[in-house]
Amino acid sequence: MCLSSLVIPKNHNIPRDDKTAKKLIYRLLGIACNIIIIFIDSLKRLSMKILFITSSFNGMAQRLWLELDGRDHQVKVHIAEDAPGMIDAVKAFDPDLIIAPFLKKKIPAEIWKNHICLIIHPGIKGDRGASSLDWAILNREDQWGVTILQADEKMDAGPIWASHRFDMRPASKACIYRHEVTQAAIKGLLEAIKKFRQDSFEPEPLDYSKPNVQGHWMRSARQDDYCFSWSDATDEILLKIRAADSQPGVRAAINDRSFYVYGAHREDTLQGNPGEIIAQRNKAICVGTGDGAIWITQLKRDEEGAIKLPAVTAMGKETDDIPPSTLGPFEDHQGSTFRDIYYEQEGAVGFLHFDFYNGAMSTAQCKRLKQAFVQAKEQPVTVIVLMGGRDLWSNGIHLNVIEHAGDPADESWANINAIDDLIEEIILSTDHYIISALQGNAGAGGVPLALAADKVLARKGIVLNPHTRQMGLYGSEYWTYLLPRRIGMEKSKDFTEQCLPWGTAVAKEIGLIDDAFETNAKAFCDRVKESALETARLSWFDKLIASKQFQRRKDEAVKPLDKYRKEELAAMKKNFYDDNWDYHLKRYCFVHKMSTPSHVESVQDKDLYSSRRKIYRKRKWESVHYKE
């Protein structure tokens, strides 16, 4: 029954029984209002002031913030640089609870003796040390886990609040951290917060005599622990490189020069002498091993100030005489190899995979992906699914390649135009139905790349960062067309200017994406395939395409697509060539892993609670400001 049906007209001549009914109804309304107020107040009492003390607001910290913010907790972030700063942050915020999502420094005793501080430790019960995941890979652990423990005098030795395990798989440390570790951390933290509200709960003291406490203290891993010989077996080399990827990398000799190596892939066909570079492909090099060969996609010179680059770029002219080994996206290949773009087809659906290291897309990669997409449209398919990579979807232009270029401004310009060309090709593909399937996080220009499709599906729990302002860039990639057509211009500006991370739950509610499901990548891909095949079989598929073509013509009539691009690039040209927003300094600091005061302030001085709610609130009664 709606409240409007309970409105009683003023009538002084109504019978006594009706007057009694009127009083009863008003009394019931009063009781209902009180119940609602009590319910809202109870929700508020469940929310807390939580302080993140973290070394960076990385993917893990962002994912945890999204989970807690969605539960109406006020979370403030402090980037830990020194003990006095941590102490001052605690005094200023006076939190109910302190959480360390990613902390490389020890929490001062003045803090943990007076506040509950929960540490997210990427290890099983009893595991201690700063290289937990490195050792788990090096020791070939079948299972590993995440433990939520309380800060204490000894590092990682405090009482245990929660612990969750997961199966290990052959992947890089960074990939496992972004997927399995992050998922286990969320489960553990939510469990720990639930226990925190229980007055009777006592955390479990670390006791190595218990059979379920199977970890132990491990020192920080050193280069000696990762080192290998090219005459070692391929499996052994892969293991070592993955354990140190993406940081610190494994130091190895290539052509009598010392490099840190990353992004390793098994090669089953090519063979050569151990340590010999036998081929190159799409900026990667193939090196002979003791029992085969291995592809190395990224190198960093072993010298001060060097940055991680595509292997051929890092080696320079030394690779001029290395023979190419070509393998196109549409060629059949049996066995393992390196291929960053490849195509699969089932029925009337084509699946275009692009798996670029750290999600960065150079000028050459954007051009190759556009060429592959054009070729995919020439196949006998009606639906094309853009699959991205298993680890990451895309993070836009390749800042490391740009930093290395002789003229970074010119390379920036070439890169942004190349990704714009790719996105334009997708937007104008009106004879096919395009689906973006985000298996991993997306940032910067990678978000508009996904939105260029007709339908956007995401794995539940990934993080979206649809902004570039912190890098000193206005942004292009047709964002001024693609974001507003989904969420409106006002919210689009807020998204790009406030520089907040967004989770899939809110992204779906607000209309930025169409659906989010499954936390497991394989399960997600299976459902994407099922959905794409169902779309291709629709009896009214022709009408779906006709509707898409009509909408494109309508959009073009309102404002030509080329005009969006020209306006965006005019602003980007000032960023690149006039450096009006300090893009070159910010890019340099990002590439060289240097923290800038402006970046730190943009995180820890921001009222994340209010900033998110000013852009989007699910419930109208939800306050913009946190109420204690």
C-alpha positions as CSV (number, residue, x, y, z in Angstrom):
1,M,0.0,0.0,0.0
2,C,1.4,3.4,-1.0
3,L,1.4,6.3,1.5
4,S,-0.7,8.4,-0.9
5,S,-3.6,6.0,-0.4
6,L,-3.5,6.7,3.3
7,V,-4.1,10.5,2.9
8,I,-7.5,11.3,4.6
9,P,-9.4,14.4,3.4
10,K,-10.4,17.0,6.0
11,N,-14.1,16.5,6.8
12,H,-15.5,17.6,10.1
13,N,-18.7,15.6,9.5
14,I,-17.1,12.2,9.2
15,P,-18.6,9.5,11.5
16,R,-16.9,8.7,14.8
17,D,-15.7,5.4,13.6
18,D,-13.9,7.0,10.7
19,K,-12.2,9.5,13.1
20,T,-11.0,6.5,15.1
21,A,-9.7,4.9,12.0
22,K,-7.9,8.1,11.1
23,K,-6.2,8.3,14.4
24,L,-5.1,4.6,14.1
25,I,-3.7,5.2,10.7
26,Y,-1.7,8.2,11.8
27,R,-0.4,6.2,14.8
28,L,0.6,3.4,12.5
29,L,2.4,5.9,10.2
30,G,4.2,7.3,13.1
31,I,5.3,3.8,14.2
32,A,6.5,3.0,10.6
33,C,8.5,6.2,10.4
34,N,10.1,5.4,13.8
35,I,11.0,1.9,12.6
36,I,12.6,3.4,9.4
37,I,14.6,5.9,11.5
38,I,15.8,3.2,13.9
39,F,16.7,0.9,10.9
40,I,18.8,3.7,9.3
41,D,20.4,4.6,12.6
42,S,21.3,0.9,13.1
43,L,22.9,0.8,9.6
44,K,24.9,3.9,10.6
45,R,26.1,2.3,13.8
46,L,27.4,-0.6,11.8
47,S,29.5,1.7,9.7
48,M,32.9,2.8,11.0
49,K,35.7,5.2,10.5
50,I,38.5,3.2,9.0
51,L,42.0,4.4,8.3
52,F,44.1,2.8,5.6
53,I,47.8,3.0,6.3
54,T,49.4,1.9,3.1
55,S,52.6,2.3,1.0
56,S,50.5,3.1,-2.1
57,F,46.9,3.2,-3.1
58,N,47.5,0.2,-5.4
59,G,45.0,-2.2,-6.9
60,M,44.6,-4.1,-3.6
61,A,44.0,-1.0,-1.6
62,Q,41.5,0.3,-4.1
63,R,39.6,-3.0,-4.2
64,L,39.4,-3.1,-0.4
65,W,38.3,0.6,-0.3
66,L,35.5,-0.2,-2.8
67,E,34.2,-3.1,-0.7
68,L,34.2,-1.1,2.6
69,D,32.9,2.1,1.0
70,G,30.0,0.1,-0.4
71,R,29.2,-1.0,3.1
72,D,29.0,2.7,4.2
73,H,32.3,2.8,6.1
74,Q,34.2,6.1,6.0
75,V,37.7,5.1,4.8
76,K,40.5,7.6,4.8
77,V,43.8,6.8,3.1
78,H,47.2,7.7,4.5
79,I,50.3,7.0,2.3
80,A,52.9,5.8,4.8
81,E,56.2,7.7,4.4
82,D,57.5,7.8,8.0
83,A,56.4,7.1,11.5
84,P,55.6,10.7,12.6
85,G,53.3,11.0,9.5
86,M,51.4,7.8,10.5
87,I,51.0,8.9,14.1
88,D,49.7,12.3,13.0
89,A,47.2,10.7,10.6
90,V,45.8,8.5,13.4
91,K,45.5,11.5,15.8
92,A,43.8,13.6,13.2
93,F,41.3,11.0,12.0
94,D,40.7,9.1,15.3
95,P,39.6,5.9,13.5
96,D,37.6,3.0,14.9
97,L,39.9,0.6,13.0
98,I,43.2,0.7,11.1
99,I,43.9,-1.5,8.1
100,A,47.2,-1.9,6.3
101,P,46.4,-3.2,2.8
102,F,49.9,-2.9,1.4
103,L,52.5,-1.7,3.9
104,K,56.2,-1.9,3.5
105,K,57.0,-0.1,6.8
106,K,56.4,-1.1,10.4
107,I,53.5,0.5,12.2
108,P,54.8,2.5,15.2
109,A,54.1,1.0,18.7
110,E,52.3,4.2,19.7
111,I,49.7,3.3,17.1
112,W,49.2,-0.5,17.5
113,K,49.3,-0.4,21.3
114,N,46.3,2.0,21.3
115,H,44.4,0.9,18.2
116,I,43.5,-2.4,16.5
117,C,45.6,-2.5,13.4
118,L,44.8,-5.3,10.9
119,I,47.6,-6.3,8.4
120,I,46.7,-7.9,5.1
121,H,49.5,-10.5,4.8
122,P,49.8,-12.5,1.5
123,G,50.7,-15.7,3.2
124,I,49.3,-18.7,5.1
125,K,49.0,-18.9,8.9
126,G,52.5,-18.7,10.4
127,D,54.1,-17.3,7.3
128,R,56.2,-14.2,8.0
129,G,58.4,-12.0,5.9
130,A,58.3,-9.5,3.1
131,S,58.6,-12.0,0.2
132,S,55.8,-14.4,1.0
133,L,54.4,-14.7,-2.5
134,D,57.9,-14.9,-4.0
135,W,58.8,-17.9,-1.8
136,A,55.4,-19.6,-2.5
137,I,56.2,-19.6,-6.2
138,L,59.9,-20.5,-5.7
139,N,59.0,-23.4,-3.4
140,R,56.3,-24.6,-5.8
141,E,53.5,-24.5,-3.2
142,D,50.3,-26.1,-4.4
143,Q,48.2,-23.8,-2.2
144,W,48.9,-20.4,-0.6
145,G,46.7,-17.9,1.2
146,V,46.1,-14.6,2.8
147,T,46.1,-14.0,6.6
148,I,44.5,-11.0,8.4
149,L,46.6,-10.5,11.4
150,Q,46.9,-7.8,14.1
151,A,50.0,-5.6,14.3
152,D,52.3,-6.4,17.1
153,E,55.9,-6.0,18.2
154,K,57.2,-8.6,15.8
155,M,56.5,-8.2,12.1
156,D,53.7,-10.5,10.9
157,A,53.6,-12.3,14.3
158,G,50.5,-10.8,15.7
159,P,47.2,-12.6,16.6
160,I,45.3,-14.0,13.6
161,W,41.8,-12.6,12.8
162,A,41.1,-14.6,9.6
163,S,42.9,-16.7,7.0
164,H,41.8,-18.0,3.5
165,R,43.6,-20.3,1.1
166,F,43.6,-20.6,-2.6
167,D,45.1,-22.9,-5.2
168,M,48.3,-21.7,-6.9
169,R,48.7,-21.7,-10.7
170,P,51.6,-21.1,-13.1
171,A,51.5,-17.3,-13.4
172,S,53.5,-14.3,-12.5
173,K,53.6,-13.0,-8.9
174,A,51.8,-9.8,-10.0
175,C,49.0,-11.7,-11.7
176,I,48.4,-14.0,-8.7
177,Y,48.4,-10.9,-6.4
178,R,45.9,-9.1,-8.5
179,H,43.6,-12.1,-8.7
180,E,43.8,-14.9,-6.1
181,V,45.5,-12.8,-3.3
182,T,43.1,-9.9,-3.7
183,Q,40.0,-12.2,-3.6
184,A,41.2,-14.0,-0.5
185,A,42.1,-10.6,1.1
186,I,38.5,-9.4,0.6
187,K,37.0,-12.5,2.2
188,G,39.4,-12.4,5.1
189,L,39.0,-8.7,5.8
190,L,35.2,-8.8,5.7
191,E,35.3,-11.7,8.1
192,A,37.7,-9.8,10.4
193,I,35.5,-6.7,10.4
194,K,32.5,-8.9,11.4
195,K,34.5,-10.3,14.3
196,F,35.7,-6.8,15.2
197,R,32.1,-5.9,16.0
198,Q,31.7,-8.9,18.3
199,D,32.7,-7.9,21.8
200,S,33.4,-11.5,22.8
201,F,35.8,-12.3,19.9
202,E,39.4,-13.0,20.7
203,P,41.9,-13.3,17.8
204,E,43.9,-16.5,17.6
205,P,47.5,-16.2,18.9
206,L,50.2,-17.3,16.6
207,D,51.1,-20.8,17.8
208,Y,53.4,-22.9,15.6
209,S,52.5,-26.1,17.6
210,K,49.1,-26.1,15.9
211,P,48.8,-28.3,12.9
212,N,47.0,-25.7,10.8
213,V,49.8,-23.2,11.3
214,Q,52.1,-24.4,8.5
215,G,54.0,-21.2,7.6
216,H,57.3,-20.0,9.0
217,W,59.6,-17.0,8.9
218,M,61.3,-16.5,5.5
219,R,63.8,-13.8,4.9
220,S,63.4,-11.3,2.0
221,A,64.2,-12.9,-1.3
222,R,67.5,-11.8,-3.0
223,Q,68.7,-12.0,-6.5
224,D,70.6,-15.2,-5.6
225,D,67.3,-16.8,-4.9
226,Y,65.9,-15.9,-8.3
227,C,69.1,-16.4,-10.4
228,F,69.3,-19.0,-13.1
229,S,71.5,-20.2,-15.9
230,W,70.2,-20.3,-19.5
231,S,71.3,-23.9,-19.5
232,D,68.7,-24.7,-16.9
233,A,65.5,-26.4,-17.9
234,T,62.8,-24.1,-19.3
235,D,60.4,-24.8,-16.4
236,E,63.0,-23.8,-13.9
237,I,63.7,-20.5,-15.7
238,L,60.0,-19.7,-16.0
239,L,59.5,-20.3,-12.3
240,K,62.3,-17.9,-11.3
241,I,61.2,-15.1,-13.6
242,R,57.5,-15.4,-12.5
243,A,58.5,-15.3,-8.9
244,A,60.1,-11.8,-9.4
245,D,57.6,-10.4,-11.9
246,S,56.7,-7.5,-11.8
247,Q,59.2,-6.5,-9.1
248,P,62.2,-6.8,-8.7
249,G,62.8,-8.8,-11.9
250,V,65.6,-11.4,-12.3
251,R,69.0,-10.3,-13.3
252,A,70.4,-12.3,-16.2
253,A,73.1,-12.0,-18.9
254,I,72.0,-11.5,-22.5
255,N,74.6,-10.9,-25.1
256,D,77.1,-10.3,-22.3
257,R,75.1,-7.5,-20.9
258,S,73.2,-7.5,-17.6
259,F,69.4,-7.0,-17.7
260,Y,66.4,-7.6,-15.5
261,V,64.0,-9.9,-17.3
262,Y,60.2,-10.0,-17.2
263,G,57.2,-11.4,-19.0
264,A,58.4,-14.9,-19.7
265,H,56.5,-17.4,-22.1
266,R,57.4,-21.0,-22.9
267,E,58.3,-21.8,-26.5
268,D,57.7,-25.3,-27.7
269,T,58.9,-25.2,-31.3
270,L,62.0,-23.0,-31.6
271,Q,65.3,-24.2,-30.2
272,G,68.8,-22.8,-29.8
273,N,71.9,-22.9,-27.8
274,P,71.4,-21.8,-24.1
275,G,71.6,-18.0,-23.8
276,E,71.5,-17.5,-27.6
277,I,68.8,-15.1,-28.9
278,I,67.3,-17.2,-31.7
279,A,64.3,-15.0,-32.8
280,Q,62.3,-11.9,-32.2
281,R,58.6,-11.3,-32.5
282,N,56.6,-8.1,-31.8
283,K,59.4,-6.6,-29.6
284,A,60.0,-9.8,-27.6
285,I,63.1,-12.0,-27.9
286,C,63.3,-15.8,-27.9
287,V,66.3,-17.2,-25.9
288,G,67.6,-20.8,-26.0
289,T,67.5,-22.8,-22.7
290,G,68.9,-26.1,-21.6
291,D,65.9,-28.0,-23.1
292,G,64.2,-25.6,-25.5
293,A,63.6,-21.9,-25.6
294,I,61.7,-19.1,-23.8
295,W,60.3,-15.8,-24.8
296,I,61.2,-12.7,-22.8
297,T,58.9,-9.7,-23.5
298,Q,60.3,-7.1,-21.2
299,L,63.8,-6.0,-20.1
300,K,65.3,-3.4,-17.9
301,R,69.0,-2.5,-18.2
302,D,71.0,-3.2,-15.1
303,E,72.0,0.4,-14.5
304,E,70.9,3.5,-12.6
305,G,67.8,5.2,-13.9
306,A,66.8,2.4,-16.4
307,I,63.2,1.6,-17.0
308,K,61.3,-1.5,-18.0
309,L,60.8,-1.7,-21.8
310,P,59.8,-4.1,-24.5
311,A,62.9,-6.4,-24.9
312,V,63.9,-5.4,-28.4
313,T,63.5,-1.7,-27.5
314,A,65.7,-2.1,-24.4
315,M,68.4,-3.9,-26.4
316,G,68.4,-1.4,-29.2
317,K,70.6,-2.1,-32.3
318,E,71.8,-5.3,-30.9
319,T,68.7,-7.0,-32.2
320,D,69.0,-5.8,-35.8
321,D,70.5,-9.1,-37.0
322,I,68.1,-11.3,-35.0
323,P,65.8,-13.1,-37.4
324,P,62.0,-12.5,-37.0
325,S,59.6,-15.3,-36.2
326,T,56.2,-14.2,-37.3
327,L,53.0,-15.6,-36.0
328,G,49.8,-13.7,-36.9
329,P,46.7,-13.6,-34.8
330,F,44.8,-15.9,-37.2
331,E,47.4,-18.5,-37.8
332,D,47.0,-21.9,-36.3
333,H,49.7,-22.9,-33.8
334,Q,50.1,-26.0,-31.7
335,G,51.9,-25.8,-28.4
336,S,53.1,-22.9,-26.2
337,T,54.6,-19.7,-27.6
338,F,54.4,-15.9,-27.2
339,R,51.5,-14.2,-29.0
340,D,50.0,-11.0,-27.5
341,I,47.1,-10.9,-30.0
342,Y,45.3,-14.0,-31.2
343,Y,41.8,-14.9,-32.5
344,E,39.5,-17.8,-31.8
345,Q,36.1,-18.5,-33.4
346,E,33.1,-20.6,-32.4
347,G,30.1,-20.6,-34.7
348,A,29.2,-17.0,-35.6
349,V,31.2,-15.5,-32.8
350,G,34.8,-14.3,-33.0
351,F,36.9,-13.9,-29.9
352,L,39.8,-11.4,-30.2
353,H,42.4,-11.7,-27.4
354,F,45.0,-9.0,-26.7
355,D,47.3,-9.6,-23.7
356,F,49.7,-6.7,-23.3
357,Y,52.2,-6.6,-20.5
358,N,50.7,-4.5,-17.6
359,G,47.9,-3.5,-19.9
360,A,50.0,-0.8,-21.6
361,M,49.4,-0.3,-25.4
362,S,52.2,1.2,-27.5
363,T,51.7,2.8,-30.9
364,A,52.7,-0.4,-32.7
365,Q,50.4,-2.5,-30.5
366,C,47.4,-0.3,-31.1
367,K,48.0,-0.5,-34.9
368,R,48.4,-4.3,-34.8
369,L,45.2,-4.6,-32.7
370,K,43.3,-2.4,-35.1
371,Q,44.5,-4.5,-38.0
372,A,43.5,-7.7,-36.2
373,F,40.1,-6.3,-35.5
374,V,39.5,-5.3,-39.1
375,Q,40.6,-8.8,-40.1
376,A,38.2,-10.3,-37.5
377,K,35.3,-8.5,-39.2
378,E,36.2,-10.2,-42.5
379,Q,35.6,-13.6,-40.9
380,P,32.2,-15.4,-41.2
381,V,31.0,-14.0,-37.9
382,T,28.2,-11.6,-36.7
383,V,29.4,-11.1,-33.1
384,I,33.0,-10.1,-32.1
385,V,34.1,-10.3,-28.4
386,L,37.0,-8.2,-27.4
387,M,38.6,-10.4,-24.7
388,G,41.6,-8.3,-23.6
389,G,44.0,-10.3,-21.4
390,R,43.4,-12.7,-18.5
391,D,45.3,-10.4,-16.1
392,L,44.5,-6.9,-17.2
393,W,42.1,-5.4,-19.8
394,S,44.0,-2.2,-20.9
395,N,45.6,0.8,-19.2
396,G,45.8,3.0,-22.3
397,I,48.9,4.5,-23.9
398,H,52.4,3.0,-23.1
399,L,54.0,5.6,-20.8
400,N,57.3,3.6,-20.6
401,V,57.8,3.5,-24.3
402,I,56.9,7.2,-24.5
403,E,59.4,8.0,-21.8
404,H,62.2,6.2,-23.7
405,A,61.4,7.9,-27.0
406,G,63.8,10.6,-28.4
407,D,60.9,13.0,-28.4
408,P,58.3,12.0,-25.7
409,A,55.8,14.6,-26.9
410,D,55.8,13.3,-30.5
411,E,55.6,9.7,-29.3
412,S,52.7,10.6,-27.0
413,W,50.9,12.2,-30.0
414,A,51.5,9.1,-32.2
415,N,50.3,6.8,-29.4
416,I,47.1,8.7,-28.6
417,N,46.2,8.9,-32.3
418,A,46.9,5.2,-32.7
419,I,44.5,4.2,-29.9
420,D,42.0,6.7,-31.2
421,D,42.1,5.0,-34.6
422,L,41.5,1.7,-33.0
423,I,38.5,2.9,-31.0
424,E,37.1,4.7,-34.0
425,E,37.2,1.5,-36.0
426,I,35.2,-0.3,-33.2
427,I,32.6,2.5,-33.0
428,L,32.1,2.5,-36.7
429,S,31.7,-1.2,-37.0
430,T,27.9,-1.1,-37.5
431,D,27.6,-4.5,-39.3
432,H,28.7,-6.5,-36.3
433,Y,27.7,-6.7,-32.7
434,I,30.7,-5.9,-30.5
435,I,31.1,-7.1,-26.9
436,S,33.9,-6.1,-24.5
437,A,34.7,-8.7,-21.9
438,L,36.8,-7.3,-19.1
439,Q,38.6,-10.1,-17.3
440,G,40.9,-7.7,-15.4
441,N,41.3,-4.2,-14.3
442,A,41.0,-1.3,-16.7
443,G,42.4,2.2,-16.4
444,A,42.8,5.5,-18.3
445,G,42.2,5.0,-22.0
446,G,41.4,1.3,-21.5
447,V,38.0,2.2,-20.1
448,P,36.8,4.1,-23.2
449,L,38.3,1.3,-25.3
450,A,35.8,-1.1,-23.6
451,L,32.9,1.4,-23.9
452,A,33.4,1.5,-27.6
453,A,31.6,-1.8,-27.8
454,D,27.8,-2.3,-27.9
455,K,27.8,-4.3,-24.7
456,V,30.3,-4.3,-21.8
457,L,30.6,-7.3,-19.5
458,A,33.1,-7.4,-16.6
459,R,34.4,-10.0,-14.2
460,K,32.9,-9.2,-10.8
461,G,35.3,-7.4,-8.6
462,I,37.6,-5.7,-11.1
463,V,38.6,-2.1,-10.7
464,L,37.9,0.7,-13.2
465,N,39.8,3.9,-13.2
466,P,38.3,6.0,-16.0
467,H,40.5,9.0,-15.6
468,T,43.9,10.5,-16.7
469,R,44.0,13.8,-14.8
470,Q,46.5,12.5,-12.2
471,M,48.9,12.0,-15.1
472,G,48.4,15.5,-16.3
473,L,46.2,14.5,-19.3
474,Y,42.8,15.7,-20.4
475,G,42.2,12.3,-22.1
476,S,41.1,11.4,-25.6
477,E,39.9,7.9,-26.8
478,Y,36.5,9.5,-27.6
479,W,35.7,9.6,-23.9
480,T,33.6,12.8,-24.4
481,Y,31.3,10.7,-26.6
482,L,31.5,7.2,-25.0
483,L,31.1,8.0,-21.3
484,P,28.2,10.5,-21.7
485,R,26.2,8.2,-23.9
486,R,26.1,5.8,-21.0
487,I,26.1,7.9,-17.8
488,G,25.5,11.5,-19.0
489,M,27.9,14.4,-19.3
490,E,27.8,15.6,-15.7
491,K,28.8,12.3,-14.2
492,S,31.3,11.8,-17.0
493,K,33.1,15.0,-15.9
494,D,33.0,13.9,-12.3
495,F,34.4,10.5,-13.2
496,T,37.3,12.0,-15.1
497,E,38.0,14.9,-12.7
498,Q,37.5,13.3,-9.3
499,C,40.0,10.4,-10.1
500,L,38.2,7.8,-8.1
501,P,38.4,4.0,-8.6
502,W,35.0,2.4,-9.4
503,G,33.9,-1.2,-8.7
504,T,31.7,-3.3,-10.9
505,A,28.7,-3.1,-8.6
506,V,28.3,0.7,-8.9
507,A,29.5,0.6,-12.5
508,K,26.6,-1.6,-13.3
509,E,24.1,0.3,-11.2
510,I,25.1,3.6,-12.9
511,G,25.0,2.1,-16.4
512,L,28.8,2.4,-17.1
513,I,28.8,-1.4,-17.8
514,D,26.0,-3.7,-18.7
515,D,26.7,-6.7,-16.4
516,A,29.2,-8.1,-14.0
517,F,29.4,-11.8,-12.9
518,E,31.8,-14.5,-11.7
519,T,34.9,-13.7,-9.7
520,N,36.9,-16.5,-11.4
521,A,38.4,-15.6,-14.8
522,K,37.6,-19.0,-16.4
523,A,34.1,-19.1,-15.2
524,F,33.7,-15.5,-16.4
525,C,35.0,-16.4,-19.9
526,D,32.7,-19.4,-20.1
527,R,29.6,-17.2,-19.4
528,V,30.8,-14.6,-21.8
529,K,31.1,-17.2,-24.6
530,E,27.6,-18.5,-23.7
531,S,26.2,-15.0,-23.8
532,A,27.9,-14.1,-27.1
533,L,26.6,-17.3,-28.8
534,E,23.1,-16.6,-27.5
535,T,23.3,-13.1,-29.0
536,A,24.4,-14.5,-32.4
537,R,21.4,-16.9,-32.4
538,L,18.8,-14.3,-31.6
539,S,15.9,-14.5,-34.1
540,W,15.7,-10.7,-34.1
541,F,19.5,-10.2,-34.5
542,D,19.0,-8.3,-37.8
543,K,16.8,-5.8,-35.9
544,L,19.5,-5.5,-33.3
545,I,22.0,-4.5,-35.9
546,A,19.5,-2.2,-37.6
547,S,18.9,-0.4,-34.3
548,K,22.6,0.0,-33.8
549,Q,23.0,1.5,-37.3
550,F,20.2,3.9,-36.7
551,Q,21.6,5.0,-33.4
552,R,25.0,5.7,-35.0
553,R,23.4,7.8,-37.8
554,K,21.4,9.7,-35.1
555,D,24.6,10.3,-33.0
556,E,26.5,11.5,-36.1
557,A,23.7,13.9,-36.9
558,V,23.7,15.4,-33.4
559,K,27.5,15.8,-33.4
560,P,30.0,14.2,-35.8
561,L,32.4,11.7,-34.3
562,D,35.4,13.5,-35.8
563,K,34.4,16.7,-33.8
564,Y,34.8,14.8,-30.5
565,R,38.2,13.7,-31.5
566,K,39.4,17.1,-32.7
567,E,38.2,18.7,-29.4
568,E,39.9,16.1,-27.3
569,L,43.1,16.2,-29.2
570,A,43.3,20.0,-29.1
571,A,43.4,19.7,-25.3
572,M,45.8,16.8,-25.4
573,K,48.1,18.7,-27.7
574,K,48.5,21.3,-25.0
575,N,49.3,18.6,-22.5
576,F,51.9,17.1,-24.8
577,Y,53.6,20.1,-26.3
578,D,52.8,23.0,-23.9
579,D,53.0,20.7,-20.8
580,N,50.2,22.8,-19.2
581,W,49.3,20.2,-16.6
582,D,52.8,18.9,-15.8
583,Y,52.3,15.7,-17.9
584,H,56.0,15.2,-18.6
585,L,57.0,15.4,-14.9
586,K,54.2,13.2,-13.8
587,R,54.9,10.6,-16.4
588,Y,58.6,10.6,-15.5
589,C,57.8,10.1,-11.8
590,F,55.3,7.3,-12.6
591,V,57.7,5.5,-14.9
592,H,60.6,5.8,-12.5
593,K,58.5,4.8,-9.5
594,M,58.9,8.1,-7.8
595,S,56.2,9.5,-5.5
596,T,55.2,13.1,-6.0
597,P,53.7,15.3,-3.3
598,S,50.7,16.2,-5.6
599,H,49.9,12.5,-6.1
600,V,50.1,11.6,-2.4
601,E,48.0,14.6,-1.6
602,S,45.4,13.7,-4.2
603,V,44.8,10.4,-2.3
604,Q,45.2,11.1,1.4
605,D,43.8,14.7,1.4
606,K,40.7,13.6,-0.5
607,D,37.4,12.9,1.3
608,L,36.8,9.7,-0.6
609,Y,33.5,9.0,1.2
610,S,31.9,12.3,0.2
611,S,33.6,12.4,-3.2
612,R,32.0,9.1,-4.3
613,R,28.5,10.1,-2.9
614,K,28.5,13.4,-4.6
615,I,28.8,11.5,-7.9
616,Y,26.6,8.6,-7.1
617,R,24.3,7.5,-4.3
618,K,22.2,4.4,-4.6
619,R,19.7,5.6,-2.0
620,K,18.3,9.2,-2.0
621,W,18.4,9.3,1.8
622,E,22.1,8.3,1.9
623,S,24.0,11.3,3.3
624,V,26.8,12.8,1.2
625,H,28.9,13.3,4.4
626,Y,29.8,10.7,6.9
627,K,27.8,11.0,10.2
628,E,29.3,9.5,13.3
